[in-house]
Amino acid sequence: MRLGVIDVGSNTVHLLVVDAHPGAQPLPASKHKIDLRLSEHVTDTGLIADGGRDRLATFVQECLDVAEDQGVEDLSGFVTSAIREAPNGEDVLHAVEERTGVVLDVLSGEEEARLTFLAARRWFGWSAGTLLVADIGGGSLELAQGMDEDPDVALSLPLGAGRVTRDLLDGDPPAKDAVREARKQVRATIAADLRPLTKAGTPDLAVGTSKTMRSLARVCGAAPSAEGMYAARVLERATLADRLPEIAGMSASQRAGLPGVSSSRSRQLLAGAIVAEATMDLLAVDRLEICPWALREGIILRHLDRMS
């Protein structure tokens, strides 16, 4: 059967259509996305502005049309931190439902971490042993660790690449003092919540997911997307630490010239690098295996499990 998932993130709104059956690997059929950047449609009081709400509703309707054309039998949707944390998030969701008929579920940060972990576990399998999974989104950083399909520890921290850029890295490029202060605050936020992960012990495999992680790995020498989703890709902490000062000194347009970095995400690359390097350093992880599956695939896998 064909399943569709609408993922409303802080950066993009993404429709993924897959051919999926219980017990089989979900195979991507088509994708449709827009760089909506809901985090940039937030007022000083944290509200999502009318323009962001209207653009979201318009794109969800587009997703409905695409899903119908693709023969999707079951369409679901979810939202993450951008709407979850907005004081008028429920009003935005109600407006989308009234206009399109689509009910978008609100995922908690812990649910994001658990579903992303499920996707990584299915991708790497039981032979990977105890997994540590790190996912950098636009609004939050998710961390999860465990030896089963449901992690023993699942955390969500307010350290998404878009949020850190907006709150801590003003300027193009930002001043050296701003970069130093951002690094300090990011590390303090991670360190304050590390105890559950350190108590969980040393993982057998550390995994990174999300577009930010994939871009950082490519900048640090990983295989390009043209080599396909099965090509092994890693992000080395030492290489990332060496590249960080260079990335910090670049403007957004210069970062867009780096391999694997799109112009729409180039401004957030520095924040993502700061968060990724701090996470790896504080967790004593030398390298992250890059997983092509993440939250959307976790949603689909959970849906298939419930069907069976």
For each residue, the residues with C-beta under 8 A, 3 or more apart:
1: 19 20 21 73 74
2: 17 18 19 20 29 70 71 72 73 74
3: 17 18 20 26 72 73 74 75 76 300 303
4: 15 16 17 18 63 67 70 72 74 75 76
5: 15 16 18 75 76 77 78 296 299 300
6: 13 14 15 60 63 75 76 77 78 102 104
7: 12 13 14 15 16 77 78 80 295 296 299
8: 13 36 38 56 77 78 79 80 82 83 104
9: 12 13 14 38 80 82 137 138 139
10: 37 38 39 80 81 82 137 138 139 160 162 163
11: 35 36 37 39 137 138 161 162 211 264 265 268
12: 7 9 33 34 35 36 37 138
13: 6 7 8 9 33 34 36 56 59 60 63
14: 6 7 9 31 32 33 296
15: 4 5 6 7 31 32 33 63 66 67
16: 4 5 7 28 31 296 300
17: 2 3 4 28 29 30 31 32 66 67 70 72
18: 2 3 4 5 26 27 28 29 300
19: 1 2 26 27 29
20: 1 2 3 24 26 27 300 303 304
21: 1 24 304
22: 304 305 307 308
23: 308
24: 20 21
25:
26: 3 18 19 20 297 300 301 304
27: 18 19 20
28: 16 17 18 31
29: 2 17 18 19 70
30: 17 66 70
31: 14 15 16 17 28
32: 14 15 17 62 63 66
33: 12 13 14 15
34: 12 13 55 59 62
35: 11 12 264
36: 8 11 12 13 41 52 55 56 59
37: 10 11 12 40 41 138 162
38: 8 9 10 41 42 48 52 56 82 83
39: 10 11 42 82 138 139 162 163 166
40: 37 52 166
41: 36 37 38 48 49 51 52 53 55
42: 38 39 46 47 48 49 52 82 86
43: 46 47 48 49
44:
45: 87
46: 42 43 85 86 87
47: 42 43 86 87 88
48: 38 41 42 43 52 53 82 83 86 88 89 92
49: 41 42 43 52 53
50: 53 54
51: 41 54 55
52: 36 38 40 41 42 48 49 55 56 92
53: 41 48 49 50 56 57 91 92 95 96
54: 50 51 57 58
55: 34 36 41 51 52 58 59
56: 8 13 36 38 52 53 59 60 92 96
57: 53 54 60 61 95 96 99 100
58: 54 55 61 62
59: 13 34 36 55 56 62 63
60: 6 13 56 57 63 64 77 96 99 100 102 104
61: 57 58 64 65 99 100
62: 32 34 58 59 65 66
63: 4 6 13 15 32 59 60 66 67 75 77 102
64: 60 61 67 68 75 100 101 102
65: 61 62 68 69
66: 15 17 30 32 62 63 69 70
67: 4 15 17 63 64 70 72 75
68: 64 65 71 72
69: 65 66
70: 2 4 17 29 30 66 67
71: 2 68
72: 2 3 4 17 67 68 75
73: 1 2 3
74: 1 2 3 4 303
75: 3 4 5 6 63 64 67 72 102
76: 3 4 5 6 105 299 303
77: 5 6 7 8 60 63 102 103 104 105
78: 5 6 7 8 104 105 106 107 299
79: 8 82 83 84 89 93 104 105 106 107
80: 7 8 9 10 83 84 107 112 137 139 140 295
81: 10 84 85 109 137 138 139 140 156 158 160 163
82: 8 9 10 38 39 42 48 79 85 86 138 139
83: 8 38 48 79 80 86 89 92 93 104 106
84: 79 80 81 89 106 107 108 109
85: 46 81 82 89 139
86: 42 46 47 48 82 83 89 92
87: 45 46 47
88: 47 48 91 92
89: 48 79 83 84 85 86 92 93 106
90: 93 94
91: 53 88 94 95
92: 48 52 53 56 83 86 88 89 95 96
93: 79 83 89 90 96 97 103 104 106
94: 90 91 97 98
95: 53 57 91 92 98 99
96: 53 56 57 60 92 93 99 100 102 104
97: 93 94 100 101 102 103 104
98: 94 95
99: 57 60 61 95 96
100: 57 60 61 64 96 97
101: 64 97
102: 6 60 63 64 75 77 96 97
103: 77 93 97
104: 6 8 60 77 78 79 83 93 96 97
105: 76 77 78 79
106: 78 79 83 84 89 93
107: 78 79 80 84 111 112 115
108: 84 111 112 156
109: 81 84 112 113 140 142 155 156 157
110: 113 114 154 155 156
111: 107 108 114 115
112: 80 107 108 109 115 116 135 137 140 142 156 295
113: 109 110 116 117 133 135 142 143 144 151 154 155 156
114: 110 111 117 118 144 150 151 154 298
115: 107 111 112 118 119 295 298 299 302
116: 112 113 119 120 133 135 142 144 209 294 295 298
117: 113 114 120 121 131 133 144 146 149 150 151 154 298
118: 114 115 121 122 149 150 298 301 302
119: 115 116 122 123 209 291 293 294 295 297 298 301
120: 116 117 123 124 131 133 207 209 291 293 294
121: 117 118 124 125 128 131 148 149
122: 118 119 125 149 293 297 301
123: 119 120 291 292 293 297
124: 120 121 127 128 131 205 207 289 291
125: 121 122 128
126:
127: 124
128: 121 124 125 131 204 205
129: 147 203 204 205
130: 145 146 147 200 201 202 203 204 205
131: 117 120 121 124 128 144 145 146 147 151 203 204 205 206 207
132: 143 144 145 197 203 205 206 207 283 285
133: 113 116 117 120 142 143 144 145 151 206 207 208 209 291
134: 141 142 143 206 207 208 209 213 276 279 280 288
135: 112 113 116 141 142 143 208 209 210 213 294 295
136: 141 159 160 161 208 210 212 213 272 275 276
137: 9 10 11 80 81 112 140 141 142 160 161 210 212
138: 9 10 11 12 37 39 81 82 160 161 162 163 268
139: 9 10 39 80 81 82 85 158 160 162 163
140: 80 81 109 112 137 156 157 158 159 160 163
141: 134 135 136 137 156 157 158 159 160 190 275 279
142: 109 112 113 116 133 134 135 137 154 155 156 157
143: 113 132 133 134 135 153 154 155 156 157 197 279
144: 113 114 116 117 131 132 133 151 153 154 155
145: 130 131 132 133 151 152 153 197 200 203
146: 117 130 131 150 151 152 153 200
147: 129 130 131 152
148: 121 151 152
149: 117 118 121 122
150: 114 117 118 146
151: 113 114 117 131 133 144 145 146 148 154
152: 145 146 147 148 200
153: 143 144 145 146 196 197 200
154: 110 113 114 117 142 143 144 151
155: 109 110 113 142 143 144 193 196 197
156: 81 108 109 110 112 113 140 141 142 143
157: 109 140 141 142 143 189 190 193
158: 81 139 140 141 163 189
159: 136 140 141 163 164 186 189 190 275
160: 10 81 136 137 138 139 140 141 163 164
161: 11 136 137 138 164 165 212 265 268 269 271 272 275
162: 10 11 37 39 138 139 165 166 268 271
163: 10 39 81 138 139 140 158 159 160 166 167 271
164: 159 160 161 167 168 169 182 186 271 274 275
165: 161 162 168 169 267 268 270 271
166: 39 40 162 163 169
167: 163 164
168: 164 165 178 181 182 185 186 271
169: 164 165 166 174 178 179 182 270 271
170: 174 178
171: 174 175 178
172: 251 252 267
173: 248 249 250 251 252 270
174: 169 170 171 178 179 182 248 270
175: 171 178 179
176: 179 180 248
177: 180 181
178: 168 169 170 171 174 175 181 182
179: 169 174 175 176 182 183 248 270 274
180: 176 177 183 184
181: 168 177 178 184 185
182: 164 168 169 174 178 179 185 186 271 274
183: 179 180 186 187 274 278
184: 180 181 187 188
185: 168 181 182 188 189
186: 159 164 168 182 183 189 190 274 275 278
187: 183 184 190 191 278 281 282
188: 184 185 191 192
189: 157 158 159 185 186 192 193
190: 141 157 159 186 187 193 194 278 279 282
191: 187 188 194 282
192: 188 189
193: 155 157 189 190 196
194: 190 191 197 198 282 283
195: 198 199
196: 153 155 193 199 200
197: 132 143 145 153 155 194 200 283
198: 194 195 283
199: 195 196
200: 130 145 146 152 153 196 197 203
201: 130
202: 130
203: 129 130 131 132 145 200 206 285
204: 128 129 130 131
205: 124 128 129 130 131 132 289
206: 131 132 133 134 203 280 283 285 287 288 289
207: 120 124 131 132 133 134 288 289 290 291
208: 133 134 135 136 213 217 235 276 288 289 290 291
209: 116 119 120 133 134 135 213 290 291 293 294 295
210: 135 136 137 213 214 294
211: 11 214 215 265
212: 136 137 161 215 216 265 268 269 272 276
213: 134 135 136 208 209 210 216 217 235 272 276 288 290
214: 210 211 217 218 222 225 233 260 290 292
215: 211 212 218 219 260 261 262 265 269 272
216: 212 213 219 220 235 240 269 272 273 276
217: 208 213 214 220 221 222 233 234 235 260 288 290
218: 214 215 221 222 223 224 225 233 258 259 260 261
219: 215 216 243 247 258 259 260 261 269
220: 216 217 235 236 239 240 243
221: 217 218 239
222: 214 217 218 233 234 235 260 290
223: 218 227 231 232 233
224: 218 227 259 260
225: 214 218 228 260
226:
227: 223 224 231
228: 225 231
229: 292
230:
231: 223 227 228
232: 223 289
233: 214 217 218 222 223 289 290
234: 217 222 287 288 289 290
235: 208 213 216 217 220 222 239 240 276 280 287 288 290
236: 220 239 240 286 287
237: 240 241 277 280 281 285 286 287
238: 241 242 286
239: 220 221 235 236 242 243
240: 216 220 235 236 237 243 244 273 276 277 280
241: 237 238 244 277 281
242: 238 239 245
243: 219 220 239 240 246 247 273
244: 240 241 247 248 273 274 277
245: 242 248 249
246: 243 249 250
247: 219 243 244 250 255 258 269 270 273
248: 173 174 176 179 244 245 270
249: 173 245 246
250: 173 246 247 254 255 270
251: 172 173 254 255
252: 172 173 255 256 263 266 267
253: 256 257 263 266
254: 250 251 257 258
255: 247 250 251 252 258 261 266 267 269 270
256: 252 253 261 262 263 266
257: 253 254 261
258: 218 219 247 254 255 261 266 269
259: 218 219 224
260: 214 215 217 218 219 222 224 225
261: 215 218 219 255 256 257 258 265 266 269
262: 215 256 265 266
263: 252 253 256 266
264: 11 35
265: 11 161 211 212 215 261 262 268 269
266: 252 253 255 256 258 261 262 263 269
267: 165 172 252 255 270
268: 11 138 161 162 165 212 265 271 272
269: 161 212 215 216 219 247 255 258 261 265 266 272 273
270: 165 169 173 174 179 247 248 250 255 267 273 274
271: 161 162 163 164 165 168 169 182 268 274 275
272: 136 161 212 213 215 216 268 269 275 276
273: 216 240 243 244 247 269 270 276 277
274: 164 179 182 183 186 244 270 271 277 278
275: 136 141 159 161 164 186 271 272 278 279
276: 134 136 208 212 213 216 235 240 272 273 279 280 288
277: 237 240 241 244 273 274 280 281
278: 183 186 187 190 274 275 281 282
279: 134 141 143 190 275 276 282 283 285
280: 134 206 235 237 240 276 277 283 285 286 288
281: 187 237 241 277 278 284 285
282: 187 190 191 194 278 279
283: 132 194 197 198 206 279 280
284: 281
285: 132 203 206 237 279 280 281 288
286: 236 237 238 280
287: 206 234 235 236 237
288: 134 206 207 208 213 217 234 235 276 280 285
289: 124 205 206 207 208 232 233 234
290: 207 208 209 213 214 217 222 233 234 235
291: 119 120 123 124 133 207 208 209 294
292: 123 214 229
293: 119 120 122 123 209 297 298
294: 116 119 120 135 209 210 291 297 298
295: 7 80 112 115 116 119 135 209 298 299
296: 5 7 14 16 299 300
297: 26 119 122 123 293 294 300 301
298: 114 115 116 117 118 119 293 294 295 301 302
299: 5 7 76 78 115 295 296 302 303
300: 3 5 16 18 20 26 296 297 303 304
301: 26 118 119 122 297 298 304 305
302: 115 118 298 299 305 306
303: 3 20 74 76 299 300 306 307
304: 20 21 22 26 300 301 307 308
305: 22 301 302 308
306: 302 303
307: 22 303 304
308: 22 23 304 305
